[in-house]
Structure formats: structure tokens, C-alpha cells
């Protein structure tokens, strides 16, 4: 048993740093890419001279076509590429989370998988349950398989009593769960941060736009109509982009946390079933003996 614990500890020691090391690299690359792409979109797509009257970006956007809307967004000012960066980050991390959670779910329905495992456990057919884990794959199956392997290992050990064996199984399930959860929750903090920051950046752009608008109104004599309209456009565009990006991030964050809670519940349910089955089967074996 000590050899088994040693191997588990070695596995945990090597697996956890690997997952942690991979996260900053991908996150940093995704953020940098989003910033670069958003700047290119702002200056070369939104700021294309063809989107403005007389090809002059200091003038109003053209009256019709897609250029009208692209030029209008460009008039939102320097805060626009910042919010675009946040929007691209939300899209990137949403796609990454969808792919990760899809792999974590496995190849089939998790509820059906758990029902089959419980059925095999009730008949004490551990090998069939392990085969189901290999077929299902994913985070839930990985945790269940770890618990079943420990179940097989400790069941007939003569030097441990029932409570020690049950404790070993539960500890194995907890360790396997601890290795899976960081992968499920990775990058969610980025999406949650964007949900808050996007709104604040939208308000920041709104304040800058209103400052320009009131500066135009404060001019002596006739107000500068062009500066006034530019300031109001900047305020409204940044507000719309910031709120839209924040809403998107909140929706996906809540969706992912709901999916993770569901998977975590399935893992806990499987762990409880394994522990209960062991306690029941061990009691039966003891009585027969």
C-alpha cells in the first residue's frame, strides 16, 4: 500500500505543475493575440479612409453601406480597441472552455455512464465498471477509474481494517478530483474579470466622450457641432460595446460554472456510490467469512 501511495503522490507531483505551467502560456498568448488583432481591426478596418467622407478619418463616416457603421465605431476613440480586445478574449476563452468541457464530459451521456457503473458495482463486477470508464473517458470517468482501481487494490489486503480501506478509497477519489478540477476551472477567472472590466471600460469611454461633448458646448459663441457630435458618438459607442461585451462574458461564465457544478456533482455522486458499495460488499464478505 505504501508503494501505491508513493506512486499516487509522484503522479500528483508531476501532473499538477504541468497543468499550471500550461495555463499562463496559453492565457498570455491569447491576450497578446487579442490585443494585436483588435488594434489591427481598429486602424485598418474601422479606420479605413474609405469609410469616411473624402477619405478623411477626421470627417464624418460615409452616409451608406457597411463603411457607415465601421466608421461610426471608429469614432468611438482609443477606448474602442481596448473593448474589442476584451471581446476577442471572451470569444477565445469561450471556445477554449467549450472544447475542454466537452472533453471532460467524455464520449457519452454522463448520467447513463454513472447508472451503468452503479449497476456493475451492485453486482461487484469491478472489471466491467473499469471497462465502462475506458469507454467513457473524460474527467468523471477518470476519477471513477481511480476509485475503482484503489477499490480493487485494498479490498483483500489483510493488514488493513474496513475503515482504513474505506478511507484509502475516499482519499484516492479526492486526489483524483483535485487533479481534475483545476483543468475544469482554468481561465474562468479571465472571463469573470472581463465581465467586470468591459463595463468599466465602456463607462470610461463614455466619460471621455462626454468631456469632449461638453467642451464643444463650452466654446464661446456658436458651439462646435462637429466636436459635439463626435463626443456624443464616442460616449454612446463605448457604452454599447462595453455593455455588450460584459453581457456576453457574464452569460458564458454562468454557463461554464453551471457545467462544472454538474460535473463536480457527478464526480461526488460516483465517489459516494463507490464508497457505499465497498462498505456493503465488505460487510457481506466479512459475514460470510
C-alpha positions as CSV (number, residue, x, y, z in Angstrom):
1,X,0.0,0.0,0.0
2,X,2.9,2.4,0.8
3,X,4.2,1.7,-2.8
4,X,0.8,2.6,-4.2
5,X,0.6,5.8,-2.1
6,X,4.1,6.7,-3.3
7,X,3.1,6.3,-7.0
8,X,0.0,8.4,-6.4
9,X,2.0,11.2,-4.8
10,X,4.5,11.1,-7.7
11,X,1.7,11.3,-10.2
12,X,0.2,14.3,-8.4
13,X,3.5,16.0,-8.1
14,X,4.1,15.7,-11.9
15,X,0.6,16.3,-13.1
16,X,-0.3,19.4,-11.2
17,X,2.7,21.6,-12.2
18,X,2.1,20.5,-15.8
19,X,-1.4,21.9,-15.8
20,X,-0.4,25.1,-14.0
21,X,2.5,25.6,-16.4
22,X,0.3,25.3,-19.4
23,X,-2.3,27.8,-18.2
24,X,-0.2,31.1,-18.2
25,X,1.4,30.3,-21.6
26,X,-1.9,29.9,-23.4
27,X,-3.6,32.7,-21.4
28,X,-0.7,35.1,-22.2
29,X,-0.6,34.2,-25.8
30,X,-4.4,34.6,-26.2
31,X,-4.4,38.0,-24.5
32,X,-1.5,39.3,-26.6
33,X,-3.1,38.0,-29.8
34,X,-6.4,39.6,-28.9
35,X,-4.7,43.0,-28.3
36,X,-2.8,42.9,-31.6
37,X,-5.7,41.8,-33.7
38,X,-8.0,44.4,-32.1
39,X,-5.5,47.1,-32.9
40,X,-5.3,46.0,-36.5
41,X,-9.0,45.9,-36.8
42,X,-9.3,49.4,-35.3
43,X,-6.8,51.1,-37.5
44,X,-7.1,49.2,-40.8
45,X,-10.7,48.0,-40.9
46,X,-12.7,50.5,-38.8
47,X,-10.3,53.3,-39.6
48,X,-10.1,52.6,-43.3
49,X,-10.3,56.0,-45.1
50,X,-12.9,54.6,-47.5
51,X,-15.3,54.6,-44.5
52,X,-15.2,58.4,-44.3
53,X,-16.2,61.4,-46.3
54,X,-13.4,62.5,-48.7
55,X,-11.3,59.7,-47.3
56,X,-10.5,61.8,-44.2
57,X,-10.8,60.0,-40.9
58,X,-11.3,63.3,-39.1
59,X,-14.6,63.8,-41.0
60,X,-17.9,62.1,-40.6
61,X,-18.5,58.5,-41.8
62,X,-20.0,58.0,-45.2
63,X,-23.8,58.0,-45.4
64,X,-24.5,54.5,-46.6
65,X,-23.1,50.9,-46.8
66,X,-21.0,48.9,-44.3
67,X,-18.5,51.8,-44.1
68,X,-21.0,53.9,-42.3
69,X,-21.2,51.6,-39.4
70,X,-17.4,50.8,-39.4
71,X,-16.6,54.5,-39.4
72,X,-19.1,55.2,-36.7
73,X,-17.4,52.6,-34.4
74,X,-14.0,54.1,-35.2
75,X,-15.3,57.4,-34.0
76,X,-15.6,55.8,-30.5
77,X,-12.0,56.7,-30.0
78,X,-9.0,54.9,-28.5
79,X,-11.1,53.0,-25.9
80,X,-12.7,51.0,-28.7
81,X,-9.7,48.8,-29.4
82,X,-9.4,48.1,-25.7
83,X,-13.0,46.9,-25.6
84,X,-12.5,45.0,-28.8
85,X,-9.6,43.2,-27.2
86,X,-11.8,42.2,-24.3
87,X,-14.5,40.9,-26.7
88,X,-11.9,38.8,-28.6
89,X,-10.6,37.4,-25.4
90,X,-14.1,36.4,-24.4
91,X,-14.6,34.6,-27.7
92,X,-11.2,32.9,-27.5
93,X,-11.6,31.7,-23.9
94,X,-15.2,30.7,-24.6
95,X,-14.1,28.4,-27.4
96,X,-11.3,27.0,-25.3
97,X,-13.6,26.3,-22.4
98,X,-16.2,24.7,-24.7
99,X,-13.6,22.3,-26.1
100,X,-12.2,21.5,-22.6
101,X,-15.6,20.8,-21.0
102,X,-16.6,18.7,-24.0
103,X,-13.5,16.5,-23.4
104,X,-14.2,16.4,-19.7
105,X,-17.7,15.2,-20.3
106,X,-16.4,12.2,-22.2
107,X,-17.8,10.3,-25.2
108,X,-21.3,9.6,-23.9
109,X,-24.0,10.8,-21.5
110,X,-22.6,11.1,-18.0
111,X,-25.8,10.1,-16.2
112,X,-26.1,6.9,-18.3
113,X,-22.4,6.2,-17.6
114,X,-23.0,6.5,-13.9
115,X,-26.0,4.3,-14.0
116,X,-24.1,1.6,-15.7
117,X,-21.2,1.9,-13.2
118,X,-23.6,1.6,-10.3
119,X,-25.2,-1.4,-11.9
120,X,-21.8,-3.2,-12.2
121,X,-20.8,-2.1,-8.7
122,X,-24.1,-3.6,-7.2
123,X,-23.1,-6.9,-8.8
124,X,-19.5,-6.4,-7.7
125,X,-18.3,-6.6,-11.3
126,X,-15.4,-4.2,-11.0
127,X,-13.8,-5.1,-14.2
128,X,-16.9,-4.3,-16.2
129,X,-17.1,-0.9,-14.4
130,X,-13.4,-0.2,-15.3
131,X,-14.2,-1.1,-18.9
132,X,-17.0,1.4,-18.9
133,X,-14.6,4.1,-17.6
134,X,-12.2,3.3,-20.5
135,X,-15.1,3.6,-22.9
136,X,-16.5,6.8,-21.5
137,X,-13.2,8.7,-20.8
138,X,-13.4,12.3,-19.6
139,X,-13.0,13.8,-16.1
140,X,-15.8,11.9,-14.4
141,X,-14.6,8.5,-15.8
142,X,-11.0,9.3,-14.8
143,X,-12.0,9.9,-11.2
144,X,-14.3,6.8,-11.1
145,X,-11.5,4.7,-12.5
146,X,-9.0,5.9,-9.9
147,X,-11.5,5.0,-7.2
148,X,-12.2,1.6,-8.7
149,X,-8.6,0.7,-9.0
150,X,-8.0,1.6,-5.4
151,X,-11.1,-0.4,-4.5
152,X,-9.6,-3.5,-6.2
153,X,-6.3,-2.9,-4.6
154,X,-7.3,-2.6,-1.0
155,X,-10.3,-4.9,-0.9
156,X,-8.4,-8.1,0.0
157,X,-5.4,-6.5,1.9
158,X,-5.2,-8.4,5.2
159,X,-3.3,-5.8,7.2
160,X,-6.0,-3.1,6.9
161,X,-9.4,-3.0,8.6
162,X,-12.6,-1.9,6.9
163,X,-12.3,1.8,8.0
164,X,-8.7,2.1,6.7
165,X,-9.6,0.6,3.4
166,X,-12.7,2.9,3.0
167,X,-10.5,5.9,4.0
168,X,-7.9,4.9,1.3
169,X,-10.6,4.7,-1.4
170,X,-12.1,8.1,-0.4
171,X,-8.6,9.7,-0.3
172,X,-7.8,8.3,-3.8
173,X,-11.1,9.8,-5.2
174,X,-10.3,13.1,-3.5
175,X,-6.8,13.2,-5.0
176,X,-8.1,12.3,-8.5
177,X,-10.8,15.0,-8.2
178,X,-8.2,17.6,-7.1
179,X,-6.2,16.9,-10.3
180,X,-9.3,17.3,-12.5
181,X,-10.8,20.4,-11.0
182,X,-8.0,22.9,-12.0
183,X,-8.4,21.8,-15.6
184,X,-12.2,22.4,-15.5
185,X,-11.9,25.8,-13.9
186,X,-8.9,27.1,-15.8
187,X,-9.3,30.5,-17.5
188,X,-12.8,31.1,-15.9
189,X,-11.2,33.9,-13.8
190,X,-10.3,35.7,-17.0
191,X,-13.9,35.6,-18.3
192,X,-15.2,36.7,-14.9
193,X,-12.7,39.6,-14.9
194,X,-13.7,40.7,-18.4
195,X,-17.3,40.7,-17.3
196,X,-16.5,43.5,-14.9
197,X,-13.7,45.3,-16.7
198,X,-15.6,45.6,-20.0
199,X,-18.4,47.6,-18.3
200,X,-15.9,49.8,-16.6
201,X,-14.0,50.5,-19.9
202,X,-17.3,51.3,-21.6
203,X,-18.1,53.8,-18.8
204,X,-14.5,55.2,-19.1
205,X,-15.1,55.7,-22.9
206,X,-18.4,57.3,-22.1
207,X,-16.8,59.8,-19.7
208,X,-14.2,60.7,-22.3
209,X,-16.9,61.3,-24.9
210,X,-19.0,63.4,-22.6
211,X,-15.9,65.5,-21.7
212,X,-15.5,66.2,-25.5
213,X,-19.2,67.0,-25.9
214,X,-19.3,69.5,-23.0
215,X,-16.0,71.1,-24.2
216,X,-17.7,71.7,-27.6
217,X,-20.7,73.3,-25.8
218,X,-18.4,75.5,-23.7
219,X,-16.9,77.2,-26.8
220,X,-17.6,80.9,-26.9
221,X,-20.2,81.9,-29.5
222,X,-21.7,79.1,-31.6
223,X,-20.9,75.6,-30.2
224,X,-18.7,73.3,-32.4
225,X,-21.4,71.0,-33.8
226,X,-18.8,68.6,-35.2
227,X,-16.9,68.2,-31.9
228,X,-20.2,67.9,-30.1
229,X,-21.5,65.1,-32.3
230,X,-18.1,63.3,-32.1
231,X,-18.1,63.4,-28.3
232,X,-21.7,62.1,-28.1
233,X,-20.9,59.3,-30.6
234,X,-17.8,58.3,-28.6
235,X,-19.8,58.2,-25.4
236,X,-22.6,56.0,-26.9
237,X,-20.4,53.7,-28.9
238,X,-18.2,52.8,-25.9
239,X,-21.2,52.3,-23.7
240,X,-22.8,49.9,-26.2
241,X,-19.5,47.9,-26.8
242,X,-18.7,47.7,-23.1
243,X,-22.2,46.6,-22.0
244,X,-22.4,44.1,-24.9
245,X,-19.0,42.5,-24.1
246,X,-19.8,42.4,-20.4
247,X,-23.2,40.7,-21.0
248,X,-21.6,38.1,-23.3
249,X,-18.9,37.3,-20.7
250,X,-21.4,37.0,-17.9
251,X,-23.6,34.6,-19.9
252,X,-20.8,32.3,-20.8
253,X,-19.2,32.5,-17.3
254,X,-22.5,31.4,-15.7
255,X,-23.0,28.7,-18.3
256,X,-19.5,27.3,-17.7
257,X,-19.8,27.4,-13.9
258,X,-23.1,25.5,-14.3
259,X,-21.5,22.9,-16.4
260,X,-18.6,22.5,-13.9
261,X,-21.0,22.2,-11.0
262,X,-22.9,19.5,-12.8
263,X,-19.6,17.6,-13.5
264,X,-18.5,18.0,-9.9
265,X,-21.8,16.7,-8.6
266,X,-21.4,13.7,-10.9
267,X,-18.0,13.1,-9.5
268,X,-19.2,13.3,-5.9
269,X,-22.1,11.0,-6.7
270,X,-19.8,8.4,-8.2
271,X,-17.4,8.6,-5.3
272,X,-20.2,8.2,-2.8
273,X,-21.5,5.1,-4.8
274,X,-18.1,3.5,-4.8
275,X,-17.7,4.1,-1.0
276,X,-21.2,2.7,-0.3
277,X,-20.7,-0.3,-2.5
278,X,-17.4,-1.1,-0.8
279,X,-18.9,-0.8,2.6
280,X,-21.8,-3.1,1.6
281,X,-19.7,-5.7,-0.2
282,X,-17.0,-5.8,2.5
283,X,-19.7,-6.4,5.2
284,X,-21.2,-9.2,3.2
285,X,-17.7,-10.9,2.7
286,X,-17.0,-10.5,6.4
287,X,-20.3,-12.1,7.4
288,X,-19.8,-15.0,5.0
289,X,-16.3,-15.5,6.4
